[in-house]
Amino acid sequence: MDILPPPHLPYDVLDFMQTTDLVLDDIETLEFDFDAGFPSFFEGLETAETRQQTDQNDGSEIAQDAEVTASRREAFERSPWFWKPSSAQNAFSDHPRMPLESDNVDVAASPHWPYSVDLIIQDKLSQQTRDRILQLVIQTVGSKVSIPSFPSAEFLDVLIKNGIAKKLETDAWIHPHTHVSQTTRTELLTALIAAGCVCFGIMAVGKTGGLLQEIVRVALSNLVEKDNSVLRDLQYLQAYMIWIDIGIWCGYKRQMEIAESNLQPLCTALRKAGAFNKSFYKRIIPSPDDDDATLEQKWRQWVEQESYKRLVYHLFEHDILVAFTMTRNPLTSYSEFSVPFPAERDIWLAPSPSAWRAIHLSKVRAPDPVFNSLRDILIKPDRLNTLSGDADFDRATSIFVHGVGAMVWDYRKQASITQESSSHDDPTAHLWLQSRRQELSTLLQTLQTTHPRAPAVLTLLAEFLQMHLHASLDDMQRFAGKYGEAEARRACASMLVNHNNNDPDGCSSWPTTRASRTAVWHAGQVLRAARSVPPYQLRGADAIAVYYAALTLWVWAVLRERMATTTMMTTDGAGDRGRGGVVQSAVHTDLVYAAGAAASVGAHSTVPVRLDGAKGREQEAFLAHGVGTPVLGFDWDRERAGEEEEADGRTRRLRRRQQQQQQEQEQGQEEGGSSSRDGRGGFVEIQPSQVMRVGAQVLEGNYPNSGKDELPPMIMSLRNLMRDLGKSP
């Protein structure tokens, strides 16, 4: 009988994405069963003599393993997230008709309207331009999509401005004040409409965005086949970046995979154009003596050049985020970006040539300013404190953190190779890894000192990178079943019996090391930062980072529970083993010792330690010595409110909440796991079922006015995945 499961596609976070945007309910869930995996991995840890004596008892366990693996594979195949390409599928097979009828859409119902209180875009979409967009749609889809109606010019104008405004919330790489729809490429207009749709917050509008994204993808491919010169056209490149952005975070596996695989052409086009190099850019300065025509020309040249800078660095950040969230190598290198940092935001968003000149001349500048780039800052990080040359400090800081993230990726790959190579026991190699990890951690900590008021999404990324420095996401995913049951058992054995883990704690099991405690501390800080992200902003890599943080906490909790169980089983069976004359292996003995040490610390650590709170004495003691009981904040009121049916109404909800609060104050504890309350809603201990509930609640909390089935597909899929993992043994 085969012990290993039959060949199948590797498990991945993408397996939990939607297959099509037409399937939003009746989702099959994956139930993980690690009960069979944990006991069986001890087979590989025992001596040949022990295995020989226990062979007669292995048959039932192997059969159980095979049965569990088969049922898991069947669950994946039934799941709408498990996409198997078929000859019947194409770009428009999931969109038989245009789902949007603008007459039935209440613009005021969108949580993103008005798109901005500070931004005024003067351009207005004309009827002729609207017809041009419709013509592109019809030419691209042919007879594959039914288009009974098409949105009005007024509604398309709303969507375009919403799409531009959404780009301004982060790195502002689309210039709003030089946007003229009449002269803009139709593909770029359609891409902006798609971006406005997916961020609109109304399901029918979002589905239309998915269709338009596919149309843009196909249209751009057709365009470059007809005219290769568009590879050096800014608007073509911007439209390409937009559809990639939409596709990679849309939540539907087919579109995500296609978007991920199509980033390389954009990287190549910009690299070959020289846009990654500082020689591509020249200094353009307005003069008080410039006449209107000269000033207008300078402004537009400067805007185009600045647009390239912002597009290039947006591409770099996108590449790094996809590398971490999709576990693939970056397509770019941080060392090749000598592009000067983008200019300050107020200059970039100047609404006119005269305003641009006035803002530019009002700033005090050095006679010979230094224009720093990502490469420069990574060589000398202290330059971040003394930026000059009109650099946007917020953008420079974000680019710097992503650059350090690329170094973290390199470090993790080097660490994995070292662990499996002949230099595994070489103290010099481990000393270098420890030194490099400390260096990268220090670089990430500079964010707190140089930019204490950094946007929450940037803080989230920095904490995520700190977490990844101290815990391999690849190990976490292997443990969770990414590569099947056999790899899960190996990952479990590796983390529970780790004789060289680059940790000051020395030779010990991973869950008992300082590195693991540091990892779960930063995982808690990821959740903390995610709670501070403005509403409706968790929709891409940041949402997946929340999942990885919850996964790290979940793995840590599962392993500690199993270690405690191992300790009890070994204690109970010690006499029987002694009488049988079977000598435990040294590896097994070390595992039991580590489990006993963890249980001993836990038994004398009752002080709650908030992992998603500010760092204090309790947190320092936990990080250094494992003292305290780690907990996470949890809003029990929101959890129960979410479980109520929508028909209950707000009044009944409030009444129930008040009754529950009164009962909880009397009882002092909640059901469903160790938990308690404080003035901010309560907390839960780090247990497998609880940490995933916290992660799911963090994602749901970023969409305050959305029902359970009204979340974006990406958020809904990640939430369901975390809930399923939380329910697994």
N, C-alpha and C positions, 0 to 999 in steps of 0.2 A: 504494500500500500504506500502511495506517495505521501510524504509528510508535507512537502511544499505545495502551495495552492497552484492550480493550473495557470498558465500564462494569461495575463490580462493587462490592460492599460494601467499605468501607475496612477495611484490616487493623488489628487492634487486639489488645491482650493478651487481651481476652475471646474472641477467636477460638481461643485455645488452651485454653479451659476445656471441661470435659466437657459433652456435650449432655444426657445422662441419667445417673442414678446407677446404672443397670443395666449400663452399658458401661464396663468397667474394663480391658479388654485389647484386643488386635488394633487398636491405635491407629495410624492413618496419620500419618506425620510430614511436616512441611513442609520442603522442601529449598530454601533460598535460594541463588540463583546471582547473585552480583554481578559476575562476570567480564564479562558483557555490558554491565552498567550503567556500570562505571567507564571503559572506553575510550570509550564512546559519548558521555559527557557532554562530552568535549572539543570535540564538534561545536559546542556552544553557545558555546564560549569563543574559537573561531577567527574570523577575519575572513570576510567574504563571499567574498573572493578565494580564501582557503584552502578554504572549503567547496566552492566551485565546482570546484576542482581535484580534490577528493577524493570528489565525488559518485559517481563510477563505482565506488568501492570500498565504498559504503555499503549496497548492496543486501543483501549477505550478512549484515552486522551487524544491519540492521533485521529481516531474516527471523529471525535468531537471537534478537533481543529478543522478537519476537512469539511464537516457539516457547517461550521460557522463561516468558513471562507466561502463556501458555495452560496450560502444564504446572503452573505454580504455582497457577493458579486451580482446575484440576482437583483438585490435592492438597487445597486448602481445601474443595472441595465433598465430597470423599470423607471428610474428617476428621470425626469425631464432634463436634469442637468447633465446627464451623461451623453454627450453629443457624439454620434457616430456619423461621419460624413457619408452621404448617399448620392447616387447619381441624380436623384430627383430634386436635390437641394441646390439652390442658387441664391443670388443676392436678393431676389424678390419673392422667393417661394413662401416666405413667412409673412408677406404683405400682399395679399391678393387684391386689396383695395386701399385707396387713400382714406385713412380713418378719421381725418379732421374735416369738420364742417364748421367754419368760423362763425356762422350764424348761431350755432348752438353753444358757443363758448363764452362764458362770463369772464371777461378779463379781470374784473375786480376780485374774482374768487382766487386768483393766483396769489400765493404768499410772496411772490417776487415782483408784484406790481404795486406801486410804480417802481420801475427798475432802479432808480436812484433819485435821491432828493437833491444831490449836488451836481449831477451831470446833465447837461443840456446838449443834445445832438440836433443840430439845425436841419440836417438833411431829411427829406421826406420822400418816401418811395412813390414813384409815379405809376400810373396805370400801364404805361408802355414797358417799364422795367418789370412790373409784375408779370406781364405777358411774356417777357423774355425768360423769366424764371420758369413759367409754366411750359414754355417751349422746350427748355432744357430737360425738364422732368419727363415730358412725353417722349422726346427723342431717346432718352436714356432707358426708360422702362419698356417702351414699345407697347406690346399688347399683354405684357406680363402682369400689369397692375391696372385695375379699374380705377378711373378718376372721375367719379360722378360730379364732383364739385372741387373747386380750388379756392383757398382763402383769398379774401379781398386784399387790395393793396394796403389798406389801413391796418389790417391785422398783421400782414407780413411786416409792415414797418415796425409794429410793436415788437414782433419777435426778433427782428434784426437788432433793434436797440437793446432789447433784453440780452441778446447774445453778446453784444459789445460790452454792456455794463457788467456782465458776469466775468468777463476777462479782466476787468479793472479791479475786481475784488482781490485778486492775487497779485500777479506780476504785470498786468496791464500791457500786454504785448500787441494789442490792436489799437491803433491811434484813432480816437473817436472824432476828432475835429477836422481831419482831412478826408473823412469818409464821405464820398459822393457816390450814391448808388447808381447814378446814370452812367458813370464812367468806370465803375467797379466790375471786375470779372463776374460773370453770372455764377460761376462755380463758387466763388468766395461769398457772394450774397446768399446762395443756397446753403453753404456751410454755416454762415452766421444764423440763418433761420433755424437750421437744425440745432445749433447750440442754444438758441433761445427756447426752442421747444423742450429739450430735455431738462432744462432748468426751470420750466414754467410752473411745475407743481400740480398739473392737471393731467390725468392719465392719458386721455385721448390725444392731448397735445404732445405728450412725451412719446407716444407710439409713432406719431407723425415724424418726430425728430429722428427716430430710429430708421424710418424709411428714407428720409431725406439724406441721412448720413450715408446710407448705401448708394443712393443716387449720386452723391458727390464723389464717392470712391470710384464708381464705375465711370463717371463723366471725366474725372481727372485722368484716369487710365486711358480713356479714348483720346483725350486731348493731347497727351504727351506722345501718343503713337502717331498723331497727325502732324504735330509740331514740336520737335525736340527743344526748341529755343525756350519753351516755357519753364524748363528746368532752372533757368536763371531769372525767372520772373517772380518778384516778391509776392504778388497776390496769389499766384499758383501755389507757392510754398506755404503761405499762410493758410490757404484752404486745405492743403494736404495735412498740415499740423492739426487743424481743427477736427477733421474727420477721424484722425488717429486718436485725439484726445477723447472724443465722444465714444468711439468704439471700444477702447481699452478699458473703460470704466462703466460700460453700459449695463453689465450684469448678465448678458446673454453670451454663452460660451462661444458660439460660432463667430459672432462679431468680434469678441475679445481676442480670439486666436488669430483672426485675420488681421486685426489692427496691430497686434504684437508682431506679426511676421512681416508687416509692411513698413516698419519704421526705418529699415536699412536704406531704402532709396532716398528718403529725405536726408538722412545723415550724409549719404554720399554726395547728393546734389549740393548741399551747403559746404561740405568739406572741399569738394572740387572747385567750387566758386571762390574759395579762399576766405569764406566768412568766419572761419574759426581763428583766423590770424589777424593780428593787430594791423598789419600792412593793408588790409582791406578797407580800413577806415581812415578818414582824414578829419582834421579839426576844422569845424565850421563855426565861425564866431560872428554874431551880428555887430554891426557898427552903428553908432549914432548918426553917421553921415549917409547910410544906405537909403536910397529912394525906395518908394513902395514896391516897384517891380523887382529891384534887386533883393529887397528884404523878403518878398514873397518867394523868390527863387531859392534863397538861402534856407528859408524855413522848411520848404518842401524837401530840399535835398537833405537837410538835417533830420527831418522826420523819417525819411526813407532809410537813412543810415542807422538811425536809432532803432527803427523797426527791425532791421537785421540783427542788431545786437540783442534785442529782447527776444526775438525768435530763436536765435542760437542758444541763448542761456535757458530759455524755456524748453527747448529740445533736450539740452543736457540734463536738466532736472527731471524731465519726463523719463528719459532713458534710465537714470539712476533709480527712480521710484519703481519703474517696471521691473528692473533687475531684481530688486528686493522682493517685490510682491509676487512676481511670477517666477522667481528663482531661475533666472537666466543671466548669462554674462552681459555686462554693459556693452553697447555698440560703440561707445565713445570713450576716450581717455581724458581724465582731468588734466593731464600734462599737455594736451594739445590746444587748450583754450587760452590764448593770449589776447582774446577780445577784451577791450576796455569795458569796465562795468557800465551798465546803463546810466543815463543821466538822472538827476533828481526828479522826483515825481511832479513837482509843481512846474518845472520847465517842460517836461514831457506833455503835461496836460494843459499847457497854455492854449487858449481857444483861438488865437489869431497870431499872425506874424508880429504885430505890434506888441501884443501881450508877451509873446516869447522873448522879444528883445528887451522889454522893460524888466522882466524877471531876471533875465540873464545879466543885464548890466547892474542890477541892484545887489548882486552877490559879490562879496569880497573874495578875491582870488589871489593865489600866489602868482608871482610874475612868470614862473615856469612850472605849472602844475604837473604832477605825476599822475598818469592815467593807469591805475592798477587793473589787473585782470585776475581771473581765478588762479592762473598759474603763479602770478606774483604773490598772492595772498597765501597760497599753500606753501610757498617757499619761505615767506616771512609773515607768519600770522599776525604779528604785532602791527602790521600795516593797516589792519582792519580798524584800529583805533585812530588812525591819522589819515583817513581817506581824503583825497583832494581830486581836483579835476572834474567837478560837478557830479561825482558818483552818487547814486542812490544808495544810501546806507542800508535801508531795509532790503533792497534787492541784493546788494553785495553780501549781506549777512546770510541771506537765504542761499545764495549760490555757494558761499563758503561752506555752509553746513552740508549741502549736497555733495560738494567736493570731498569733504571729510567722509561722507557716506561712501563714496567710491573707494576711499582708502580702507574703510571698514570692510567692504566687500573683499578687497585684496587680502586683508589680514585673515579673514575667515577662510578663504581658500587656501592660504598658506598654512594655517593651523590644521586644516583637515588633511592636507598632504603630509605634514610633519607627523601627525598622529598615526598615520598608516604606513609611514616609511621606515627605513632602517634606522633613521635618526630619532626614532620615537623615544629612546632612552638617553639621548644625547643632552646633557644638561645645558650645553651652550645654546642649542636650538630652543629649548624651553625658556631660557633666560631672555633670548631675543624676543620670543613671542610675548612674554610678560612685559618686557620693556616697551614693545610696540603697542600693546594693548593699553598700557598706562599713558603713553604719549597721545594716542587717539582719544582716550577718555578725557584727558586734559584739554585737548583742542575743542571737544564738544562742550566742555564746561565753560569755555570762554564766552559762549552765548549768554550765559547768565550774568556775566560781568560786563560785557560790552553792550549787551542789548537786553536789559532786564525787563523791558516792556515789549518783547518780541511777540508777534502774533501767535495765538494759541496753536495754530496749525504748524508753525515752525518749531515751537517748543515740543509739540507732539513728535515731530520727526526726530529731533535731537534725542529725546528720551527713548524712542524706538531704536535708534542707532546704538545708544548706550546699552540697551537690553540685548541687542544682537552681538555686541562686543563680548558679553559675558555668557551668552547662551546661543548655541548654534541653532538657527531656525531649521536647518536641514535635519538635525537630530530630533527636534520637536516634531517635525512633520513625519519623519520615519516612524517615530514612536506612535504617532496617531494613525498610521496605516497608509501613508502615501505610496509606499512601494510593496504593500502586501503584509501578510501576517508574519512571514519569516523575517523580513526586515524589521518589523515592529519588535519581534523578540530580540533580535540582535541589538537594536537601539536601546531596548530596556536593559539588557545585560551590560552594555557599554556604559550606560549612565549609572547603574547601580553598583557596578564593580569597575571603578576607574582608578588604575594604579599610577596614572601620570596625567593629571588634569590641569597642569599649569596654575595651580591655586595655592595660596599661602597655607591653606589648611593641610597640604601635603597629600599623602596617599589615602584617599577616602572616596566614598560614594558621592556622586554629583549633588544630590539633594541636600547633603550636609555641608557642602563647601561654601565658602564666602562668595565665590563666583556665582553660585546659584542664588544666594540671597540677594546679591547685587542685581542679578537679572530680574528677579521677581519684584524687587523694589522699583526698578525702572519700568517694569511692566505696569505696576500700579500707577506710576507717574504718567504713563501714556494714557491711561484711563482718566486720570485727573485733568490732563491737558485737553483731552477730547471733550470733556464736559464743558470746557470754556470756549470751544469753537462756536462761533455764531450759528444760529439756527440755519438749517438747510445747507450747511457747508461741508459736512462729512459725506462725501459722495465718490471718492476715488481711492487713491493709495492710502489716505489717512484712515478711511474706514477699514481697509484691510489690515492696517497697522493695529487697529483696535482688536481685530480678530486674533492676530499673532500674539498680542499682549495677553489676551485671555487664554490662548492656547498654551503659552509659556507657564502661566499660573496654574492652568489645569494639569499640565504634565508634572509640574513640581508637586502639586497636591496629590495626584494619583500615585506617584512614586513614594511619597512619604507614607501614604496609607498602606501601600504594599510592603514597605519596609517594616512598619509596625506589625502588620500581619505576619510577616516572615519571622520576626522576633518571637511572637507568641507561639507560632507553629514549631519553631526550633526548640524553644524552652519545653514545650509539652512533649516533644518527641525525643529529647536528648537521652533519656534513660533507655528507650527502645533501641536507639541507634547504638548506644554503648554495648548493650547486651548482644546485639547482632554482630558486633565486631567490625562494623563498617566505620572507617575513619573518614571524617569530612575532609574535603579538599581545602587547601589554604585559601582558595578564592572564595569558597562558600563561607569560610570562617570570617574572612574580612567583611563580607557582605553582612553577616549577622552582627559583627562588631559595630559596623557603621549604623545599622538599623537600631541597635541598642543605644548607641550614643545619641541618635536623633530622638528616640523615645525618652531618654533620660533628660535631655534638654527641654523637650516639650512638656514633660511632667512638672517641671519647676518654673514654667513660663506662662503665667496666667495674665500678665499685663497686655491688653490689646495694643497692637501696633498698626496704625493706619498706613498701609502701603500707598494709598492714593491721597495722602495728606502732606502737609509741610514736614520737612525734616526737623526732628527734635532729638532729645536725649534718648527716647524710647527707640526711635528709628536707628540711631547710631549704635545702640546696644544690640539691636537685632542684626544689623549688618556685620558688626564685628564678631559677635559671639553667638548669634542665634537666639538671643534672649527675648522672650515675649511671644505673644500669640498674634501672628499677622492676620489682619482683617481688611476688608474693603467696605467702603461706603455703599449703602443700598437704600433706595427709596421704596419702602414697602407700600406707601400710599399709591405711588404711581403704578407699582406692580399690580396691585389689586384693582386699581381703576382701569388698567389695561385689560384685565380679565373680564370685566363687566361687559355685557352686551351694549351695543350702541342704543338700543331701545330704552335703556334705563333712564336716560336723560341726565342732565347736569344736576338737577335738584336731588334726585335719588342718590347720585354718586356722592354728592357732598354729604348727605345724611349718613350714608354707609361709612364714609371715611371718618366722620366724627365718632360714630359708634365704634369703629375699629380702633381708633386712637385711644378711646377710653378703655376698651378691653385690654389693649396692649400695655397701657400704663398699669393696669391692675395685675396682669399676668407677668410682665417683665420679659417675656420671651416669645418668639414667634415659632410656629411649626415649620417643619421642612428643613431643619438644619440648625446648627449653632448660630445664633444671631442675637442682636441686642439693638437698643435704640439710643440715639443721642439727639441733640437738638436739631440735627440736620436730616433726620429721617431714619437713621439706624445703620447697622453694619452687619456683615456676615463674615464668618471665618473662611480661611482659604481651604475650601473643600471643592472637589471636582464639580459637583452639581451647582454650587453656589457661584463660583467664579464665572461660569458661562452665563448665568442669569445676569450677573453684573455687566458683562460685556454686551449682551443683547440689549440691556436697558440703556446703556450709554448710547448705542446707535439709535434706538427708538427715541431717546430724549432729544436728539438733535432735530427731530421732526415733530414739534409739539402739537401741531394741529392735524396730524395725519393719523388715520386709523391703521389697524394692524395690516390690512391688505392694501393700503394706499401708499406704502413706502416705495422708494425707487427700487427697481429689481435687484441692484447690487446690494443695497442695504437689507432688503428682505431675505435674500439668499444667505448672506453672512449671518443674519440673526437666526435663521432656521438652522444653519450649520452649528452655531454655538449651542443652541438649545438641544440639538440632537446629541452633540458630544457631552453636554452636561447630564443627559439622561443615561448615557452609556455606563456600564459597570466600571 
